[in-house]
Amino acid sequence: MIGVGTGLITPLGFAALAASTPPARLGQTMGAAELGRELGDAGGPLLVAAVASAAGLAYGFGALALLLALGAGLALTRRARTADRTT
């Protein structure tokens, strides 16, 4: 099920990202997005396994959820600051 979800959402996410990116920055944006996706594919299981080995699987998934929430919060904060500077 995870593979099916990833197979569906990845092309949609990249299409939305490409549609909202200025043409001059498209290559840089798509490259950064792909790098982030690959780091998540490689690092997510390692993080969950490390924490799960020490504290249990529920804590492993909790650590991953916390990391994702912090990343999303940081991205939204940065985006809001950037929007404030341009207006």
Helices and strands as residue ranges (DSSP letters): H 2-19, G 23-25, H 26-55, H 57-86
